[in-house]
Amino acid sequence: MATIIKTEDGSNSIQSAQFEATYHSIHGAIQETQTVFIEAALKHKATTQNELSILEIGFGTGLNAFMTYLEALKLELQIHYTGVEAYPISEAIAKQLNYAELLNAQDKEQQFLNMHAQTNEWLECAPNFKFYKQVGRFEDITAQNQFDIIYYDAFAPSVQPELWETTILTQMYQALKPKGVLTTYCAKGVFKRRLKEIGFDIEAIPGPIGKREMTRATKK
């Protein structure tokens, strides 16, 4: 069962009864996505290339994908976006999320809802933004040198520790192209040590409101 909650920046999130966790920071869903994924990953890579392939681990509410879509339109980026989610939310829940209103993108709300409605096939949200929602487990990803960016937005290590172990992080490393980046809100020492052991270069950068640091990892 999922319950809609309001975060401190006015944007909605979801409280998961199954995992006893929220999908976003209580300090603000939109501000967290803007800091962790749009600024630290998308805009970071867009300084050197305008064609990007993105993998999102934990599609969840679709906020990361929707904000990336809006940014792609603004910056004229060519993006292929794959969101992976084992437990998709219902379209009824998606309709209760207020992202289009708060982002002044009411005319794009139908595309947001389409992202939730369509699974396991490509959706053209715009000529420069292709979207694919893959329903399945993160552990089953077998991509090799395919993505420029990974948004690692799984539930926290305290909730799903298996998603922060060396095995799955190695799969993420293999899925990235050389010089590809992975960003996440997590800055735990053991997590960063695992990334280094796999072969990532690690940066501890300022986190969203409520978190002193976050992590950006670059494939050598």
LUMDRENBA-17765 format. One record per residue (C-alpha): z, y, x; residue number from 1. Coordinates in nm, 3 decimals, decimal comma. Each point is the difference from the previous one (the first is absolute). Layout:
LUMDRENBA-17765
       Z       Y       X num
       Z       Y       X NUM
...
***
This chain:
LUMDRENBA-17765
       Z       Y       X num
   0,000   0,000   0,000   1
  -0,089   0,350   0,127   2
   0,176   0,323  -0,097   3
  -0,145   0,349   0,048   4
   0,225   0,237   0,198   5
  -0,045   0,363   0,106   6
   0,035   0,088   0,369   7
   0,126   0,331   0,138   8
  -0,343   0,163   0,034   9
  -0,068  -0,065  -0,369  10
  -0,236  -0,292   0,057  11
   0,062  -0,334  -0,167  12
   0,069  -0,328   0,171  13
   0,100  -0,346  -0,114  14
   0,323  -0,192   0,028  15
  -0,075  -0,369   0,046  16
   0,247  -0,233  -0,170  17
  -0,146  -0,296   0,190  18
   0,068   0,150   0,343  19
   0,277   0,245  -0,097  20
  -0,184   0,277   0,185  21
  -0,201   0,314  -0,071  22
  -0,368   0,022   0,087  23
   0,045   0,340   0,169  24
   0,264   0,220   0,156  25
   0,235   0,148  -0,257  26
  -0,046   0,330   0,189  27
  -0,357   0,020  -0,127  28
  -0,287  -0,243  -0,043  29
  -0,279   0,252   0,059  30
   0,163   0,163   0,301  31
   0,060  -0,343   0,156  32
  -0,364  -0,104  -0,041  33
  -0,120   0,334   0,133  34
   0,210  -0,031   0,316  35
  -0,017  -0,370   0,079  36
  -0,358  -0,084  -0,093  37
  -0,213   0,310  -0,058  38
   0,121   0,211   0,293  39
   0,102  -0,266   0,251  40
  -0,291  -0,237  -0,058  41
  -0,292   0,135  -0,203  42
  -0,016   0,354   0,140  43
   0,096  -0,127   0,345  44
  -0,305  -0,228   0,012  45
  -0,226   0,245  -0,184  46
   0,016   0,234   0,301  47
  -0,229  -0,239   0,187  48
  -0,198  -0,182  -0,272  49
  -0,104   0,058  -0,360  50
  -0,071  -0,362  -0,094  51
   0,317  -0,201  -0,043  52
   0,093  -0,346  -0,118  53
   0,356  -0,014  -0,135  54
   0,228  -0,293  -0,084  55
   0,308   0,065  -0,210  56
   0,278  -0,256   0,012  57
   0,178   0,049  -0,331  58
  -0,232   0,173  -0,248  59
   0,293   0,041  -0,241  60
  -0,035   0,308  -0,221  61
  -0,335   0,093   0,153  62
   0,129   0,337   0,122  63
  -0,111  -0,052   0,362  64
  -0,350  -0,099  -0,112  65
  -0,027   0,286  -0,249  66
   0,109   0,264   0,250  67
  -0,239  -0,144   0,259  68
  -0,280   0,018  -0,256  69
   0,076   0,366  -0,070  70
   0,014   0,076   0,372  71
  -0,332  -0,177   0,056  72
  -0,162   0,224  -0,259  73
   0,153   0,311   0,158  74
  -0,089  -0,087   0,361  75
  -0,328  -0,177  -0,082  76
   0,112  -0,324   0,165  77
  -0,180  -0,332  -0,050  78
   0,269  -0,254  -0,083  79
   0,015  -0,370  -0,081  80
   0,350  -0,067  -0,132  81
   0,159  -0,341  -0,054  82
   0,338  -0,019  -0,169  83
   0,186  -0,331   0,003  84
   0,267  -0,073  -0,258  85
   0,171  -0,325  -0,095  86
   0,170   0,140  -0,311  87
  -0,229   0,257  -0,171  88
   0,157   0,235  -0,249  89
  -0,136   0,007  -0,354  90
  -0,247   0,260  -0,122  91
   0,265   0,111  -0,250  92
   0,238   0,084   0,285  93
  -0,280   0,170   0,197  94
  -0,067   0,231  -0,296  95
   0,359   0,126   0,021  96
  -0,035   0,119   0,361  97
  -0,044   0,377   0,030  98
  -0,193   0,025   0,327  99
  -0,324   0,148  -0,136 100
   0,193   0,279  -0,171 101
   0,213   0,091   0,301 102
  -0,296  -0,014   0,239 103
  -0,209   0,222  -0,230 104
  -0,251  -0,281  -0,038 105
   0,008  -0,069  -0,373 106
  -0,379  -0,033   0,004 107
   0,038  -0,292   0,244 108
   0,270  -0,187  -0,195 109
  -0,247  -0,253  -0,140 110
  -0,092  -0,105   0,355 111
   0,371  -0,056   0,067 112
   0,024  -0,222  -0,307 113
  -0,321  -0,181   0,099 114
   0,163  -0,094   0,331 115
   0,269  -0,181  -0,195 116
  -0,238  -0,160  -0,248 117
  -0,249  -0,147   0,245 118
   0,089  -0,288   0,232 119
  -0,184  -0,203   0,263 120
  -0,326   0,196  -0,020 121
  -0,123   0,329   0,144 122
   0,040   0,319  -0,203 123
  -0,197   0,314   0,088 124
   0,238   0,284  -0,078 125
  -0,245   0,246   0,160 126
  -0,310  -0,034   0,217 127
   0,225   0,040   0,306 128
   0,297  -0,208  -0,119 129
  -0,027  -0,375  -0,061 130
   0,314  -0,180  -0,116 131
   0,102  -0,365  -0,016 132
   0,331  -0,133  -0,135 133
   0,077  -0,347   0,130 134
   0,264  -0,189  -0,193 135
   0,175  -0,233   0,240 136
   0,258  -0,045   0,271 137
  -0,001   0,213   0,313 138
   0,049  -0,314   0,207 139
  -0,344  -0,124  -0,104 140
  -0,193   0,287   0,161 141
  -0,244  -0,138   0,257 142
  -0,201   0,312   0,090 143
  -0,099   0,047   0,364 144
  -0,078   0,343   0,155 145
  -0,088   0,136  -0,345 146
   0,220   0,303  -0,074 147
   0,048   0,344   0,155 148
   0,329   0,057  -0,183 149
   0,275  -0,213  -0,150 150
   0,245   0,157  -0,241 151
   0,296  -0,236   0,037 152
   0,190   0,065  -0,322 153
   0,179  -0,327  -0,065 154
   0,354  -0,001  -0,138 155
   0,263   0,071   0,265 156
   0,114  -0,267   0,251 157
   0,330  -0,026  -0,188 158
  -0,193  -0,101  -0,314 159
  -0,286  -0,215   0,139 160
   0,084  -0,076   0,364 161
  -0,282  -0,254   0,029 162
  -0,255   0,282  -0,025 163
   0,134   0,161   0,318 164
  -0,004  -0,307   0,224 165
  -0,220  -0,047   0,307 166
  -0,239  -0,242  -0,173 167
  -0,121   0,240  -0,268 168
   0,007   0,301   0,234 169
  -0,230  -0,196   0,233 170
  -0,238  -0,045  -0,295 171
   0,004   0,377  -0,046 172
  -0,082   0,052   0,369 173
  -0,292  -0,240  -0,027 174
  -0,127   0,168  -0,317 175
  -0,024   0,341   0,170 176
  -0,293   0,118   0,206 177
   0,078   0,114   0,356 178
   0,178   0,339  -0,017 179
   0,077  -0,068  -0,367 180
   0,337   0,125  -0,126 181
   0,276  -0,142  -0,217 182
   0,249   0,238  -0,156 183
   0,318  -0,075  -0,189 184
   0,322   0,166  -0,108 185
   0,201  -0,262   0,193 186
   0,145   0,100   0,338 187
   0,240  -0,287   0,067 188
   0,039  -0,089   0,366 189
  -0,066  -0,372  -0,043 190
  -0,319   0,076  -0,193 191
  -0,131   0,232   0,271 192
   0,085  -0,253   0,271 193
  -0,203  -0,264  -0,181 194
  -0,296   0,235  -0,025 195
   0,017   0,070   0,376 196
   0,019  -0,370   0,082 197
  -0,314  -0,062  -0,208 198
  -0,187   0,271   0,193 199
   0,029   0,321  -0,200 200
   0,066   0,342   0,152 201
   0,289   0,148  -0,198 202
   0,074   0,358  -0,103 203
   0,320   0,104  -0,173 204
  -0,102   0,306  -0,203 205
   0,187   0,217  -0,252 206
   0,043  -0,179  -0,329 207
  -0,012   0,115  -0,361 208
   0,293   0,175  -0,165 209
   0,301  -0,228   0,022 210
  -0,117  -0,180   0,317 211
   0,034   0,142   0,351 212
  -0,280  -0,215   0,144 213
  -0,290  -0,222  -0,098 214
  -0,238  -0,215   0,203 215
  -0,362   0,030   0,103 216
  -0,138  -0,299   0,192 217
  -0,341   0,004   0,171 218
  -0,195  -0,309   0,101 219
  -0,088   0,015   0,369 220
***
